[in-house]
Amino acid sequence: MTTTSSDRAARRLPADRAVPPGFLGNVLPRQLADGTWQPADETDPRIEAWHTAYRSFGTNPRRIRPSVDALGRRLAKKGTLPRINPAVDSYNAVSVRHALPAGAFDLDHATGDVDLRYADGTADFTPLGEPGTTERPKAGEIIYTDTTDVLTRHWNRLNGARRPWPSAPLPARACGGSWAGRATDRRARPLDLVRSENPHAR
C-alpha cells in the first residue's frame, strides 16, 4: 500500500489549532473517571485481533503492544492520553474510543512514497529518541517505509527517528493497493490481511 508524493497537495491538518472544549481527548478521561466508559483491553475481540496479527509476523504483543492497546492501557493506568499536538491528539483519542489503530504522516517530511509492506530483512531502522541505535526488522515483519528509511516497525507500534508525527501510524489519506479497500471494512480482521499478502505469515 502506497501513499504517493502527489498526496502532498492534500489539505494539511493544522497542528497548531486550539483544541475545542468538547475535544474527545478531554471527554474520554472524564468518562473513564466517572465509570461510564473504559478503553478496550486484550479481552476485547478488536484488540485480540491485533494481538493475533502481531503473533502472525513474529512479534510478541505482550512485549510490544499494538498502538491502540498501548494507548488504552496508558489511559486506564494514568487517566490521561499523551499530548503531542492537536492533530496527533485527535487521532489518538479516536483510536482509543473506537479500538482501532490510527495515525498520520506529514508527507512534507517524507522522502518519496510511503509504503506499508513486509520487511525483507535488509532495511535498517533507527528508533525514535535512540539516534545511536540501529535495528533490522526481520523478514515478514510489517513496516512503514519511505524511499530512505523504515519509518515504523511492527505495523503500528515502534516509530523511527524520522517519524514526522510521533504516534500510531496510518497514512493521512486513503491509499490505493489491495490492503486499503479491505482495511476500511470494519469487519476485516488484521490477521486476514496479513495472511492474504504475506508469505511469511503463520
C-alpha positions in Angstrom: 0.0 0.0 0.0 1.5 3.3 -1.1 0.9 7.0 -0.3 2.4 8.8 -3.3 4.2 12.1 -3.3 1.3 13.7 -5.1 -0.7 13.4 -1.9 1.4 16.3 -0.6 -1.1 18.6 -2.4 -3.8 17.4 0.0 -5.1 19.9 2.5 -2.9 19.9 5.6 -4.0 19.3 9.2 -3.4 22.5 11.2 -1.1 21.2 14.0 -1.3 24.5 16.0 -5.1 24.9 16.0 -6.5 25.3 19.5 -8.3 22.2 20.9 -12.0 22.8 21.3 -13.6 22.3 24.7 -15.5 19.2 23.6 -12.4 17.5 22.2 -12.7 13.7 22.6 -9.3 13.6 24.3 -10.8 15.6 27.1 -14.1 13.7 27.2 -12.6 10.2 27.5 -10.7 10.8 30.8 -13.9 12.2 32.3 -15.9 9.2 31.2 -13.2 6.9 32.5 -13.2 8.7 35.9 -17.0 8.5 36.3 -17.2 4.9 35.1 -19.4 5.5 32.0 -16.7 4.2 29.6 -13.4 2.3 29.7 -10.9 1.6 26.9 -10.9 -1.9 25.3 -8.3 -4.3 26.5 -6.9 -7.5 25.2 -10.0 -9.4 26.1 -12.0 -7.3 23.6 -12.2 -9.1 20.1 -10.9 -5.9 18.4 -7.7 -5.8 20.4 -7.4 -9.6 20.4 -7.4 -9.5 16.6 -4.4 -7.2 16.6 -2.6 -9.5 19.1 -3.2 -12.4 16.8 -2.0 -10.4 13.8 1.2 -9.4 15.6 1.9 -13.0 16.5 1.5 -14.0 12.9 4.5 -12.0 11.8 6.6 -12.9 14.9 6.0 -10.0 17.3 5.0 -10.8 20.9 2.0 -8.4 21.5 2.6 -8.7 25.3 6.1 -7.3 24.9 5.5 -4.9 22.0 1.8 -4.0 22.1 -0.3 -2.8 19.2 -0.6 1.0 19.4 -4.3 1.1 20.3 -3.7 -1.4 23.1 -0.7 0.6 24.4 -2.7 3.8 24.4 -5.7 2.2 26.1 -3.5 0.8 28.8 -1.9 4.1 29.4 -5.3 5.9 29.6 -6.6 3.2 32.1 -3.4 3.5 34.3 -2.7 7.2 34.2 -6.2 8.6 33.4 -4.9 10.8 30.5 -3.6 10.4 27.0 -0.3 11.9 25.9 -0.4 15.3 24.4 1.6 15.9 21.2 -0.2 18.4 19.0 -3.9 18.8 18.1 -3.6 16.5 15.0 -1.9 13.6 16.8 -4.1 14.1 20.0 -7.2 13.8 17.8 -6.4 10.6 16.1 -5.1 9.1 19.4 -8.4 9.9 21.0 -10.4 8.4 18.1 -8.2 5.4 18.1 -8.8 4.6 21.8 -12.5 5.4 21.6 -13.1 3.0 18.7 -10.4 0.4 19.5 -8.8 0.9 16.1 -5.2 1.9 15.4 -5.0 5.3 13.7 -2.3 7.8 12.8 -0.8 10.0 10.1 2.4 11.0 8.4 3.3 14.6 7.5 4.2 13.9 3.8 6.2 17.1 3.6 8.8 15.4 5.8 8.7 12.0 4.0 11.1 11.2 1.2 9.3 9.9 -1.9 6.4 7.5 -1.4 5.3 6.0 1.9 4.7 2.2 1.7 3.1 -0.3 4.0 5.0 -3.5 3.2 6.7 -6.6 4.5 10.3 -6.3 5.6 12.8 -8.3 3.6 15.4 -8.4 6.3 17.8 -5.8 4.7 16.3 -2.4 5.8 17.7 -0.5 8.8 15.6 1.2 11.5 16.7 3.9 14.0 14.2 4.1 16.9 12.7 7.5 17.9 14.9 9.0 20.6 17.8 6.5 20.1 20.0 8.0 17.4 22.9 5.7 18.2 20.8 2.5 17.8 20.3 0.6 14.5 17.8 -2.3 14.3 17.0 -4.5 11.3 13.3 -5.7 11.1 13.3 -9.4 10.3 11.7 -10.7 7.0 8.0 -10.8 7.2 7.5 -8.0 9.8 5.1 -5.3 8.6 6.7 -1.9 8.3 6.1 1.6 7.0 8.9 3.0 4.8 9.6 5.9 2.6 12.4 5.7 -0.1 15.0 6.5 2.6 14.1 4.8 5.9 11.9 2.4 7.8 9.5 4.9 9.5 7.6 2.5 11.7 8.1 -1.1 12.9 5.5 -3.8 13.9 2.8 -2.3 11.6 1.7 0.4 14.0 3.9 0.4 17.1 7.6 1.5 17.1 8.3 4.8 15.5 11.6 5.8 13.8 13.8 8.8 14.4 12.4 10.4 11.2 8.8 9.8 12.2 7.1 13.1 11.2 4.2 12.7 13.8 5.1 10.6 16.8 2.1 8.3 17.2 0.4 5.2 15.8 1.0 5.2 12.0 -1.6 5.2 9.2 -1.3 7.3 6.1 -3.1 10.7 6.4 -5.0 10.0 3.2 -6.7 6.8 1.9 -4.3 4.9 -0.3 -4.6 2.5 -3.2 -3.5 -1.1 -3.1 -5.1 -4.4 -2.2 -5.0 -3.7 1.6 -6.6 -0.3 1.5 -10.1 -1.3 0.5 -10.4 -4.2 2.9 -8.8 -2.2 5.7 -11.7 0.3 5.6 -14.2 -2.5 6.1 -14.8 -2.6 9.9 -15.4 -6.4 9.6 -11.9 -7.0 8.2 -9.6 -8.8 10.7 -6.0 -7.8 10.8 -4.8 -11.4 10.5 -6.9 -11.9 7.3 -5.0 -9.0 5.7 -1.6 -10.5 6.9 -2.3 -14.0 5.6 -3.7 -12.8 2.3 -0.5 -10.9 1.4 2.4 -12.2 3.4 4.2 -15.5 2.6 5.8 -15.5 6.0 2.6 -15.3 8.0 1.7 -18.3 10.2 
